[in-house]
Amino acid sequence: MQAFTIRPPPESVPQVSRGSRPAGLSSLRTDRPKSWCPVDLSSTSWTTRPALLWYDLGQVSRGTRVPHLSDPVLMCLQYPPGLSPQAGSIVSMSVSFSYKYLALFTDTGHLWTGLSSLQERLSEVDTKRTARPKQMLWCRRPRAQQPSVVLMWDRLLLVVGACNDTIQFPLEDESVLVAELDGVRIIGPSSQELLQEVPVVCQDIFKIASMAPGALLLEAHREYEKSSQKADEYLREIKEQNVLGDAVRQCVEAAAHEYDPDTQKALMRAASFGKCFLTEFSAEEFVTTCRELRVLNAVRERGVGMPLTHTQFKQMTLQVLIDRLVYRQLYPLAMEICRYLKIPDYQGVSRVLKHWASCKVQQKDLTDEAIARAVCAKVGDSPGVSYSDVAAKAYECGRTELAIKLLDFEARSGEQVPLLLKMKRSQLALSKAVESGDTDLVYTVVTYLKNEMNRGDFFMTLRNQPVALSLYRQFCKLQEPQTLKDLYNQDDDHQELGNFYVTASYREKRLEGRLSQLQGAVDEYNKAKNDFAAKATEDEMRLLRFQRKLDDEKGAGLLGLSLQATMEALMSLGLHKQAEQLYRDFRVPDKRFWWLKLKSLAEKEQWEELEKFSKSKKSPIGYLAFVEVCMKNNNRYEAKKYVSKVTPEQRVKAHLAVGDLEGAADAAIERRNEAEMAAVLSRCAASDRLVVDKLNRARASGAKK
């Protein structure tokens, strides 16, 4: 009997074109193979790909399953080691749960077991039965050293071990075998059983006359419950061997593998009894096993029907167990387990509640109001449960009104609004967004409405939401100015239209366009009965025309400047008549005009013109300003001309500004002002002794009076 393998070839092997057959396969028949099974050869040197093992024409074939027919493949042949030539043809194959072992059953009743790589044989047994078994499965525990194969015929179960021993079990009813991680599940019409290898720790404790530490500790506890002195003898024997810690661990481990609650309790009580005599022993494993056994016993109940072993539970993890309970709608039990094991809410109770609520909204026999109340009462403010997710599920089930009611319980507006938009409840979505105070959320809804509605309906919707309308106007100011104008037109907001035209005028590069925009602003301000704004805009238009005229005549480059900047520019160019014309035409305040002309003449050092200007009429800004401006332009001589014109209240400041300490002292003494005399004294140096004495005498004289 031959075996062959298909695997990736070396580079020298030619590739196979699509639709052709690899070399070595052409001699095979094309009819259906008698048996086949998948194997994993990644731990061998054959291949790193998944493989198929099949039997055809009395040969065992092993080949890699490739993604494309055009990929290169190679056929290799070999005999299953140790399979006698009299074994006959293979009629059934089975691979172990871990894909490590392979079983072959022949038409002569021989059962061959070995590694799935077909490189080593474990055993070959003559079952004395030539009929093909209905099922053939492997039965072994993880890390077990004695794998066995279970074969099933009508009303008969045969277990074949690696040591060539067999065990027969009669079956009362038609059954089905299911291979599991640590055994074989036998499922009948009304019951199920688990066939598995007895764990080593259970063998050590419960076998007859066992002297294992766990067995002695269990016996010691039994004697202790009988108030027998033998308990002390057993404990002494365990302590003498220094294996009390091992005994406790054996009892805990054996309890985890047991199904009978009474046996579990006996073992765990023995472990608790033993650890009382240990000073340094971590109880974490003991506590964990107690909790896990309570959970396993709960799910093994007839009403639940999940007969998990401890090994399967550890392999599948607690989260998977909770998921299975949830998908079977065993919500109370799932939540109790989560609370008992203190699983974080977002992984435990909240996740279960979320699934419960999603199922609750699908109940068609309850009204929307009843379901909403039930969900709110059950879920409450549980962390990790989003009402928007539950509402989305309700919407998927066609219950839009229920979804809206559930969204009312959602505290996060950011979760409410997207679903409302999806449900075409745009007006409600806009209201929720405005209530949230989140401008980004409002912009999101407004953008959606803009794309979904026609222009008129969109504007009417915004009018009912002043906050959204205001935000949209801010957006349009930056991005869509023409849309902003349309909004103002629809609302007959002439004031804002006028402001819009004024703003638009600054974007115009040509004077005619700017004047046109400003004229539109004047018209709108008049409609809004804003006389001040209309007059200010007309003045702006007059200023622009004046600036254009001077630009054409003098080339002054004034266009676009403000009134004050225009006057300053004219004075700096020596065009004082034109500046005075603006002063009269635009009714510039006297103080502003005098300050502008004063600074302009001083900066150009036109001191004679400045003196004439000061004598033209009484200065509205006083004459201290003349003193300060002259000193600022480093002309003390001119500054002294105006000191005598300064009012008595400001004369001390004027004298100090020009550095005349003696004059400042006389002015301060004349006014008998203590603060002014102190100010003069603070400016005096050591060389100004006469001035200091004069001020001190004046202050002393004033103090006597």
VENGI-V272446 format. One record per backbone hydrogen bond with DSSP energy under -0.5 kcal/mol. NH is the residue of the N-H (numbers start at 1). CO is the residue of the C=O. Records with the same first field share a line. If there is no record, write none. Layout:
NH = CO ; CO
This chain:
4 = 60
5 = 76
6 = 62
7 = 5 ; 74
13 = 10
17 = 15
20 = 17
25 = 22
28 = 25
34 = 55
35 = 55
37 = 53
39 = 51
40 = 99
41 = 39 ; 49
44 = 41
47 = 41
51 = 39
52 = 63
53 = 37
54 = 52 ; 61
55 = 35
56 = 59
59 = 56
60 = 2
61 = 54 ; 59
62 = 4
63 = 52
64 = 6
65 = 50
66 = 64
71 = 68
74 = 7
76 = 5
78 = 3
83 = 80
84 = 82
87 = 84
88 = 85
91 = 105
92 = 105
94 = 103
96 = 101
99 = 96
102 = 114
103 = 94
104 = 112
105 = 92
106 = 110
107 = 89
108 = 87
109 = 106
111 = 125
112 = 104 ; 110
113 = 123
114 = 102
115 = 120
116 = 100
118 = 115
122 = 113
123 = 113
125 = 111
127 = 109 ; 125
134 = 152
135 = 152
137 = 150
139 = 148
144 = 141
148 = 139
149 = 160
150 = 137
151 = 149 ; 158
152 = 135
153 = 156
156 = 153
157 = 169
158 = 151
159 = 167
160 = 149 ; 158
161 = 165
162 = 147
164 = 161
167 = 159
169 = 157
171 = 155
176 = 187
178 = 185
180 = 183
183 = 180
184 = 195
185 = 178
186 = 193
187 = 176 ; 185
188 = 186 ; 191
193 = 186
195 = 184 ; 193
196 = 194
203 = 199
204 = 200
205 = 201
206 = 202
207 = 203
210 = 207
212 = 204
216 = 212
217 = 213
218 = 214
219 = 215
220 = 216
221 = 217
222 = 218
223 = 219
224 = 220
225 = 221
226 = 222
227 = 224
228 = 223
231 = 228
232 = 229
233 = 229
234 = 230
235 = 231
236 = 232
237 = 233
238 = 234
239 = 235
240 = 236
241 = 237
242 = 239
243 = 238
247 = 243
248 = 244
249 = 245
250 = 246
251 = 247
252 = 248
253 = 249
254 = 250
255 = 251
256 = 252
257 = 253
258 = 254 ; 255
264 = 260
265 = 261
266 = 262
267 = 263
268 = 264
269 = 265
270 = 266
271 = 267
272 = 268
273 = 269
274 = 270
275 = 271
276 = 272 ; 273
277 = 274
278 = 275
281 = 279
283 = 281
287 = 283
288 = 284
289 = 285
290 = 286
291 = 287
292 = 288
293 = 289
294 = 290
295 = 291
296 = 292
297 = 293
298 = 294
299 = 295
300 = 296
301 = 298
304 = 301
305 = 301
306 = 299
308 = 306
313 = 309
314 = 310
315 = 311
316 = 312
317 = 313
320 = 316
321 = 317
322 = 318
323 = 319
324 = 320
325 = 321
326 = 322
327 = 323
328 = 324
329 = 326
330 = 325
331 = 329
334 = 330
335 = 331
336 = 332
337 = 333
338 = 334
339 = 335
340 = 336
341 = 337
342 = 339
343 = 338
347 = 344
348 = 344
350 = 345
351 = 345
352 = 348
353 = 349
354 = 350
355 = 351
356 = 352
357 = 353
358 = 354
359 = 355
360 = 356
361 = 357
362 = 359
363 = 360
364 = 362
366 = 363
371 = 367
372 = 368
373 = 369
374 = 370
375 = 371
376 = 372
377 = 373
378 = 374
379 = 375
380 = 375 ; 376
382 = 379
385 = 382
386 = 384
387 = 385
389 = 386
390 = 386
391 = 387
392 = 388
393 = 389
394 = 390
395 = 391
396 = 392
397 = 393
398 = 395
399 = 394
400 = 398
403 = 399
404 = 400
405 = 401
406 = 402
407 = 403
408 = 404
409 = 406
410 = 407
413 = 411
415 = 412
416 = 412
417 = 413
418 = 414
419 = 415
420 = 416
421 = 417
422 = 418
423 = 419
424 = 421
425 = 420
426 = 424
429 = 425
430 = 426
431 = 427
432 = 428
433 = 429
434 = 430
435 = 431
436 = 432
437 = 433 ; 434
438 = 433
439 = 437
442 = 438
443 = 439
444 = 440
445 = 441
446 = 442
447 = 443
448 = 444
449 = 445
450 = 446
451 = 447
452 = 448
453 = 449
458 = 454
459 = 455
460 = 456
461 = 457
462 = 458
463 = 459
464 = 460 ; 461
465 = 462
469 = 465
470 = 466
471 = 467
472 = 468
473 = 469
474 = 470
475 = 471
476 = 472
477 = 473
478 = 474 ; 475
479 = 475
480 = 476
484 = 480
485 = 481
486 = 482
487 = 483
488 = 484
489 = 485
490 = 486
491 = 487
492 = 488 ; 489
493 = 488
494 = 492
497 = 493
498 = 494
499 = 495
500 = 496
501 = 497
502 = 498
503 = 499
504 = 500
505 = 501
506 = 502 ; 503
507 = 504
508 = 505
514 = 510
515 = 511
516 = 512
517 = 513
518 = 514
519 = 515
520 = 516
521 = 517
522 = 518
523 = 519
524 = 520
525 = 521
526 = 522
527 = 523
528 = 524
529 = 526
530 = 525
531 = 529
534 = 530
535 = 531
536 = 532
537 = 533
538 = 534
539 = 535
540 = 536
541 = 537
542 = 538
543 = 539
544 = 540
545 = 541
546 = 542
547 = 543
548 = 544
549 = 545
550 = 546
551 = 547
552 = 548
553 = 549
554 = 550
555 = 550 ; 551
556 = 550
561 = 558
566 = 562
567 = 563
568 = 564
569 = 565
570 = 566
571 = 567
572 = 568
573 = 569
574 = 571
575 = 570
576 = 574
579 = 575
580 = 576
581 = 577
582 = 578
583 = 579
584 = 580
585 = 581
586 = 582
587 = 584
588 = 583
593 = 589
594 = 590
595 = 591
596 = 592
597 = 593
598 = 594
599 = 595
600 = 596
601 = 597
602 = 598
603 = 599
604 = 600
605 = 602
606 = 601
607 = 605
610 = 606
611 = 607
612 = 608
613 = 609
614 = 610
615 = 611
616 = 612 ; 613
617 = 613
622 = 619
627 = 623
628 = 624
629 = 625
630 = 626
631 = 627
632 = 628
633 = 629
634 = 631
635 = 630
639 = 635
640 = 636
641 = 637 ; 638
642 = 638 ; 639
643 = 640
644 = 640
646 = 642 ; 643
650 = 647
651 = 647 ; 648
652 = 648
654 = 650
655 = 651
656 = 652
657 = 653
658 = 654
659 = 656
660 = 655
661 = 659
664 = 660
665 = 661
666 = 662
667 = 663
668 = 664
669 = 665
670 = 666
671 = 667
672 = 668
673 = 668
674 = 672
677 = 673
678 = 674
679 = 675
680 = 676
681 = 677
682 = 678
683 = 679 ; 680
684 = 680 ; 681
688 = 685
689 = 687
692 = 688
693 = 689
694 = 690
695 = 691
696 = 692
697 = 693
698 = 694
699 = 695
700 = 696
701 = 697
702 = 698
703 = 699
704 = 700
705 = 701
